[in-house]
């Protein structure tokens, strides 16, 4: 009877929950892995590649520091030269005004050098230091040719300052020094630092294209404004500032189109005052007496 009474109690004890039962904890890494759309195997593979790459970079850095790669590269270059991969010919194209001797002296320094040892970036950089060269393309043409293509700058004006003359391009870059009178029909820019304002001058003249072809020179005055010289002999004084100068030049072009100011007896136009314009006439030429055979005659005009 007592044994029978103890059995239900034992069943109740077994059926009751255990308050000490442990609850499984999920780490933050596992939570991230469940969110990511990749498997655990993919992550493990990626980590392996990262480790291998980092190790390779480390080993390469150690070898570089120890000079192993440089020695190996020199050996490789020597083998390439023995196999015929050596600069035997240099081809330069695109030269018209460039000093060819100077260019060849620079490029021929690479002759007989193994092709892998030719630093084409350095050769190009050295060529670009020469004022005439706007751009240069240097390439290896295997097995034995170094090809150089030159793009030259075009002379746009003569820059004159303190009795010194230089050819410059449209951007004001000095190409070479020349003697007085060697510029041909190129316009002349006068004044210190006038070349630095060549681009602004071209932009200014573009506002009056009808007059641009008649401008044979310009003087940079006081490092602040331009005086323009026309082929018919007149001078036009423009105000300071790009906007004011452009407006004044455009107004002058309109006046010239209506009244034909150029090519007459006017020699100087001053448009520095935005309210009014000042014109100056050429001085009158006094009659000159010419005696011939006892007869005295009087002539007048600009030429005698």
LOGU-423154 format. One record per residue (C-alpha): x, y, z; residue number from 1. Coordinates in steps of 0.02 Angstrom, whole numbers. Each point is the difference from the previous one (the first is absolute). Layout:
N
X_Y_Z_NUM
...
This chain:
304
0_0_0_1
139_119_44_2
98_-50_-156_3
-152_33_-108_4
-20_171_77_5
181_48_-40_6
-11_-37_-188_7
-115_145_-49_8
112_118_97_9
150_-62_-99_10
-94_28_-164_11
-46_176_50_12
181_37_42_13
61_-63_-169_14
-132_100_-95_15
42_166_82_16
118_116_-101_17
181_18_51_18
35_181_49_19
188_-24_-27_20
-16_-51_-184_21
124_106_-104_22
-63_115_-143_23
108_-1_-159_24
81_173_-36_25
26_59_-183_26
159_104_-27_27
0_162_-103_28
110_-84_-130_29
-132_-135_-26_30
-134_132_-15_31
98_92_-135_32
31_-163_-93_33
-187_-36_-1_34
-35_173_-73_35
133_-7_-138_36
-54_-82_-164_37
157_-109_-5_38
43_-164_77_39
127_-33_136_40
108_-92_-127_41
8_156_-112_42
54_107_148_43
134_-125_46_44
63_-4_-180_45
8_192_-7_46
96_9_162_47
123_-128_-67_48
32_103_-158_49
23_158_103_50
128_-87_107_51
94_-70_-150_52
2_170_-87_53
62_90_154_54
138_-129_20_55
52_21_-183_56
8_189_18_57
103_-17_157_58
122_-119_-84_59
14_115_-152_60
37_149_113_61
134_-98_90_62
78_-53_-166_63
-6_178_-65_64
83_65_156_65
136_-131_-15_66
30_44_-184_67
-49_-173_-62_68
-129_62_-128_69
116_135_-69_70
137_-127_-29_71
-123_-120_-81_72
-66_138_-113_73
176_47_-54_74
34_-181_-42_75
-161_-7_-99_76
48_158_-96_77
171_-73_-41_78
-79_-158_-68_79
-123_104_-103_80
144_100_-76_81
92_-160_-47_82
-159_-62_-82_83
-5_155_-112_84
-120_107_103_85
117_150_3_86
-19_177_-68_87
88_2_-167_88
-107_128_-93_89
-88_161_50_90
-140_69_-108_91
-60_178_33_92
-146_75_-97_93
-96_164_5_94
150_118_4_95
-6_157_-106_96
61_147_104_97
76_-99_144_98
188_-7_12_99
23_-178_-63_100
178_-15_64_101
-57_40_176_102
-142_-127_-7_103
110_-138_-69_104
133_32_130_105
-130_-30_134_106
-82_-152_-77_107
161_-82_-61_108
58_-9_180_109
-109_-156_6_110
90_-83_-146_111
79_-169_36_112
-102_-10_160_113
-100_-157_35_114
-183_29_-41_115
-63_-42_176_116
116_133_72_117
-65_142_-109_118
-102_118_110_119
-121_69_-130_120
-86_112_128_121
165_85_39_122
42_21_-183_123
-169_82_-29_124
20_113_151_125
171_57_-61_126
-70_39_-173_127
-141_104_74_128
128_114_82_129
43_66_-173_130
-111_152_-37_131
-42_-47_-180_132
-71_-170_49_133
-182_4_51_134
-18_-188_19_135
103_-156_-32_136
-43_-183_-15_137
138_-127_34_138
-24_-185_-33_139
103_-158_-14_140
-14_-83_-169_141
68_-173_29_142
124_-70_-22_143
123_145_-24_144
-86_167_-39_145
-45_148_110_146
-138_103_-85_147
-26_183_47_148
-141_108_-68_149
17_188_28_150
-145_124_6_151
68_176_-23_152
-65_165_63_153
-45_132_-128_154
75_175_11_155
-135_132_21_156
93_161_42_157
165_85_39_158
26_53_180_159
110_154_18_160
65_65_166_161
155_104_37_162
67_-25_-175_163
-15_-190_8_164
-111_-96_-122_165
-75_-174_19_166
-120_-108_-98_167
-152_-50_105_168
-151_-109_-33_169
-183_47_27_170
17_-42_186_171
151_114_22_172
126_-141_18_173
173_51_-59_174
59_-107_-146_175
168_78_-38_176
91_166_-4_177
13_89_-167_178
80_156_-70_179
-100_157_-38_180
-92_-16_-164_181
1_-191_-3_182
-183_-16_47_183
-67_26_-175_184
-183_50_0_185
-31_-56_180_186
-72_133_117_187
112_72_134_188
-42_4_185_189
97_134_93_190
32_14_185_191
56_-98_153_192
-113_-151_31_193
-99_37_-159_194
17_-183_-49_195
-93_-54_157_196
-152_96_-61_197
4_-67_-178_198
-151_-113_27_199
-102_143_72_200
51_110_-148_201
-58_-130_-126_202
-166_-14_92_203
-16_189_-2_204
33_12_-188_205
-125_-137_-35_206
-135_122_58_207
36_104_-155_208
51_-123_-135_209
-11_135_-136_210
142_95_84_211
105_-149_56_212
77_-26_-172_213
57_182_-2_214
90_-6_168_215
188_-17_-24_216
54_30_179_217
-52_31_179_218
86_81_148_219
-34_-55_179_220
-1_167_91_221
34_12_187_222
-41_-183_25_223
-184_43_-9_224
-64_41_-176_225
33_-11_-189_226
44_122_-139_227
-36_-74_-172_228
98_43_-156_229
-83_-14_-171_230
85_-34_-165_231
-59_170_-65_232
103_84_137_233
-129_46_133_234
5_-40_185_235
-152_-42_106_236
12_22_189_237
-118_-117_92_238
-57_13_183_239
47_-116_143_240
-98_-157_34_241
-52_-137_-120_242
-184_49_-6_243
33_187_-22_244
132_-33_-134_245
-116_-118_-96_246
-142_128_2_247
116_140_-57_248
71_-104_-142_249
-173_-51_-57_250
-57_183_1_251
153_48_-102_252
-38_-136_-126_253
-177_69_-20_254
66_178_-23_255
128_-58_-127_256
-134_-93_-95_257
-105_158_-12_258
129_140_-16_259
153_-92_-67_260
120_62_134_261
149_-105_-52_262
105_52_-148_263
-41_185_11_264
91_147_79_265
-28_-64_179_266
147_-79_90_267
-57_-28_179_268
-164_-55_79_269
-23_6_189_270
-149_-96_69_271
55_-11_182_272
-141_117_52_273
-164_-97_-8_274
-98_162_-27_275
92_68_-151_276
132_-38_-131_277
153_105_-43_278
74_3_-174_279
164_78_-55_280
39_51_-177_281
165_-18_-88_282
104_160_2_283
-15_105_-155_284
150_2_-115_285
60_175_-43_286
34_39_-182_287
182_-22_-49_288
85_117_-122_289
100_-86_-135_290
119_101_-108_291
43_-68_-171_292
88_100_-136_293
-40_166_81_294
-185_-42_8_295
-77_-16_172_296
-150_-115_20_297
-102_-49_152_298
-57_-178_36_299
-109_-64_138_300
-51_-169_66_301
78_-139_98_302
130_-46_-127_303
124_115_-82_304
